[in-house]
């Protein structure tokens, strides 16, 4: 028997036709006693964790939940354009 021609390929089960886009945001993570706090200044969203990695991961989750549930006008209202993270030197004493 000859080989049958395969039909058109079908997307895998659970395939989402809508490609998710990504956005690069800033994460500022600092120690707070025995935990770490992660802040996204562009949206003023924060999270925390017991390690730097956990704080970062929890912030990503909080941001994803925000983008999934927020109305586009809420995103536009909260989203700050450019954020610059730098250090400054100041005189003290």
C-alpha positions as CSV (number, residue, x, y, z in Angstrom):
1,X,0.0,0.0,0.0
2,X,1.2,3.5,-0.8
3,X,1.5,6.2,1.7
4,X,-1.6,8.4,2.0
5,X,-1.2,12.1,1.6
6,X,-1.5,14.0,4.8
7,X,-4.2,16.6,5.1
8,X,-3.6,20.2,6.0
9,X,-1.8,20.6,9.3
10,X,-3.9,21.5,12.3
11,X,-2.9,23.6,15.3
12,X,-2.1,21.6,18.4
13,X,-4.8,21.3,21.0
14,X,-4.9,24.4,23.1
15,X,-3.1,26.4,20.5
16,X,-3.9,30.1,20.8
17,X,-4.2,31.9,17.5
18,X,-3.5,35.2,19.1
19,X,0.2,35.6,19.6
20,X,1.0,37.2,23.0
21,X,3.1,40.2,22.8
22,X,5.7,41.1,25.4
23,X,6.7,44.4,26.9
24,X,10.0,45.2,28.6
25,X,9.4,46.9,32.0
26,X,11.7,48.0,34.8
27,X,12.0,46.0,38.0
28,X,13.6,47.6,41.0
29,X,14.3,45.1,43.8
30,X,15.5,46.0,47.2
31,X,15.9,44.2,50.5
32,X,13.3,44.9,53.2
33,X,14.3,43.3,56.5
34,X,14.3,39.5,55.7
35,X,12.4,39.8,52.4
36,X,12.7,41.5,49.0
37,X,10.4,44.0,47.5
38,X,10.1,44.3,43.7
39,X,8.6,47.4,42.1
40,X,7.7,48.2,38.5
41,X,7.9,52.0,38.4
42,X,6.2,52.3,35.0
43,X,2.9,51.0,36.5
44,X,3.5,51.5,40.2
45,X,2.9,47.8,40.9
46,X,4.9,46.0,43.5
47,X,5.3,42.5,44.9
48,X,7.6,40.7,47.3
49,X,9.4,37.4,48.0
50,X,11.9,35.8,50.3
51,X,14.6,35.8,47.6
52,X,15.4,38.2,44.8
53,X,14.3,35.5,42.3
54,X,11.0,35.0,44.1
55,X,10.3,38.8,44.3
56,X,11.1,39.1,40.6
57,X,8.9,36.1,39.7
58,X,6.0,37.4,41.9
59,X,6.3,40.8,40.2
60,X,6.1,39.2,36.8
61,X,2.9,37.4,37.9
62,X,1.4,40.5,39.3
63,X,2.1,42.4,36.1
64,X,0.6,39.7,33.9
65,X,-2.5,39.6,36.1
66,X,-2.8,43.4,35.8
67,X,-2.5,43.3,32.0
68,X,-5.0,40.4,31.8
69,X,-7.6,42.1,33.9
70,X,-7.1,45.9,33.4
71,X,-9.1,47.9,31.0
72,X,-7.0,49.5,28.2
73,X,-7.8,53.0,29.6
74,X,-6.6,51.9,33.1
75,X,-3.3,50.6,31.5
76,X,-2.9,53.9,29.6
77,X,-3.6,56.0,32.7
78,X,-1.1,54.1,34.9
79,X,1.6,53.5,32.4
80,X,4.5,56.0,32.8
81,X,6.4,56.5,29.6
82,X,10.2,56.5,30.0
83,X,11.7,55.5,33.3
84,X,15.4,56.2,33.9
85,X,17.2,54.3,36.7
86,X,20.5,55.9,37.7
87,X,22.5,56.8,40.8
88,X,23.2,60.3,42.1
89,X,25.9,61.6,44.4
90,X,24.8,64.0,47.1
91,X,26.7,65.9,49.8
92,X,25.8,64.9,53.3
93,X,26.8,66.4,56.6
